Amino acid sequence: MKATDLKYNVLVIGERGLYETVKRCLPDTEEFAAACCNTEEKAQESVAAQAPNLMIVDFDLPHFKPNKFLSGFFGSGERRDVLMVAAEPLIEEVVKCMQLGARDFLQLPKENQKLHESIKSVYSHWQRNQNGAAFGARQHERFDVHGIIGESAQMQNVVLLIKKIVTRRWATVLICGETGTGKEVVARAIHYGSSASSTTAPFVEVNCTAIPENLLEAELFGYEKGAFTDAKFSKKGLFELAEGGTLFLDEIGDMSLLLQAKLLKAIEEKRFRRLGGTQSIEVKTRIMAGTHADLEKCIAEGRFRRDLYYRLNVINVFLPSLHERGKDILLLARHFLGEYAAEYDAVARKFSPAAEEALMSYDWPGNVRELQHVVERAALLGDNPVIDVKEIYEALGLEPRLPAAPAPAAGTSSVWSRIIEIPPEGLSLQEGESKLIEEILRLTKWNKTRASQILGISRPRLSRKIEEYRIENKRVQMQHYAEI
């Protein structure tokens, strides 16, 4: 079943005016169903009967106690999205609602636009989850692996590794790669491909950087009533909610050392205690972790536990940066273009040869996520059936690139042939490489994209070389000192 075959239910707990405001924020399609109620009794009935995916609650609703309502709702183990709204909310009340589990607190009508953006965000997240759940009943068109698109040798190796991992359902997996390379997509592919039962087994993800450190422990392990101030009910943690399925810990390299120790114990023993609890809770959960950080470097710097690294790194999946994947860039761009044309009911478009060349020559520091956003913008803002190179540069926020200067003719004198002077005592390979990179950067006025093209390496690799050899931008330094 596709996500579009399901209704996305929105429940507005407030007066008719708020309901009409919310309706204007919802796309005018049959995918959405909205309802309204304005009493606590009706709200309880609607939640039980409708099982809303999103609740929008008016904090100022007369004869309604939102904190009590949220306590009962989240205390029952529900993890649906809740947006709170009010005209003049008190900071203390906002904090309480967020602690209880509300996703956001908006000031209306001042933040009407933000309401629209928040609804779009939570719906997109729900839709991704539905697409993931639907995968268990079908095979992927190209690789039999959900969401993996790519024909480069690097991605073919990733796909082959995933196909091996899915046969080891409970094995711990560490997924490494730069931000935006698709670590969550790989985690979902492993989860939903592991067995037929994973079509219903939960996939629970948590971004370790998105939750404040003092709340992350309670989020992972849950807490008992009275464990701390405002803990007026017991709450299950993500470990419990992932029972029988997968817990994906994204950006685990940013987790505090104290919490790393507690996580290691829970993974090794497959049991833990809620905050304030005395009983151990056993769980059968696959642990997957993702990180953009170099964990071995973090270990050397004392920021990550070596024993936790070894426990997580049972199977390692490394995702290459998009710039290193060659023609996968065009495969992904065409895939996203088709998706957005269908999603927005837009005119089917294609890229011009010059636009495709621009996509291939850009270094994509934001990786697949950046490409996806660029294609979305180009697909939405253009009117012609063909996306030209100008639209790509506008979507990237760049000026159109000037044609590259022609290479000097054979036998002619050129600055490129005299950029390195070799001393009489000779030059090591590392010293020569460092001098070559430094001189190319000087000649290109520190245009890293142009310099990487001349050197025949990727821009991320050039950045790593600059850091390795401690090459400094002397031009910027001189300007800095001149300003001082």
Phi, psi and omega in degrees: 000133179278159178299327182288348177279350184255149176277139172260108187270127179243127178246122177260119176257093185176187180282172186299327181298319177294320179301317180294323177297316179295319180302322180291338179276342183273140175300145182276070179225167180281358181287341185250142173229127183238143178222164184220144172211157185227020174224158181294323180297313179295324179297316179299317180295317182294320179297317181292320185276323189264334186048062186297144174282331180220132174244134176244114191247127177276113182294335184269007182298127181299145176059031181228131180252093187298322181296320177295317180297314180295322179301314179293321183294304182285335178294338179278001179096000179294143180228042179272163184283136178228127174249127177261141178227150177197158179284311181225075184288145174276142182302320182298320181290323177300313181299317180300314181297319180293322178295325180289335177136000179297144182284320182201163179230117185247145177261112181251145008272003184302324185247041178301319181294322178294327176300315178301315182293322180294318178297317179298320181295312183291327177293319179298320179295316178298318182296321177297319178297319179294319177298322178294315181295325181290340183298326186305338183262003183215167178257151176286145187300321187258315189242000188062019178233122188296126170081357182266116180238124179162141179243002178293158181300322181298315183285330174297320177294321177298316181297317179298320179294319179299319181296331176284320184296322185296343177275351176247080196301323188259005181293140178282139185230135174247122182251118184246150178161161180298160177302132177091004182276348175106036181296321179293322179299317179294317179301317179293321179299319179293315182297307187284344177266356188290319180195168180297328183290343183286355174293336179246343179294141185287144169246111185245125180242150175215131176269113187294344178267344185275344182249129178307145185304321183288347179255343187295322180298316178294326180292321182284314189254351181077182180206160178264157177303130179084006181295331178203174180303135180075002174278079186270003178204164175276146182223132176289145175267176183294329177300316180291319182293337180269008181308126179082359182228225186232137170248116181255115181260097183276145182053051182290341179296344181264005180283145181293156181297321181298316180288330175301319180296318180291324178294317179302315180297318180294321181291316183291318185269346183057034176205158182199175174238142172294158174299128181081001182264162178242345182264136176281140180246125179266140179223150174245096188221134173280134178257126169235143180229148178232149178203145172263350185276155172278098187294328178294323175293320178298323178296314180298329180271001177078021183256355180214140183285131180295319182294325176291321178301314180295326181289325180279328189273044176292310173234129183247127175245119179253128179258125180288158175291156183298323183298335182271001186260005173059234186289355172301334179302314181288322177302314180292318182299316179293323177297312180296323180298317178295320179298314184287329175298319179287319184295319184261007181053043183265169178294134177297126184235165175219166181269141172287160177305320180293323178294319178295323177296321178295319177298321182287329185274342179287149187271349174051065178298334178269003175059214187298323180299318179294317178301317181299316180291322179296315180295321179299315181295315180296323181292326185277324190270342182270155180249338183277154181292343181245129176274118182267176185295328180297321179295325178295314180295323177295319179294330178278347184074031183242158171279146177306136184285137177285152178301144180293145180293141181294148179291147181295146180293154181299137178087353180269155179279135181214150178298333182293336182272358184230031188274343181234129174258126181265120180291161182302327182282357178096183186212131177286163180299317180295318179295320179295317179297318179299315180294321179298313181297317181298319182289320178297320178296322179294316182292330179267009181056041177062032171276097187296326179296313179294319181296319180294327178293318179295319182281345179075031178231167179284157179297317176301322179293322177299316179299321178294322178294320179299318179290319181298316182269001179054047178280128185250148178278091185294330180296317178293322179297316181297320178296322180297313182292327178296323179290329178290000000 
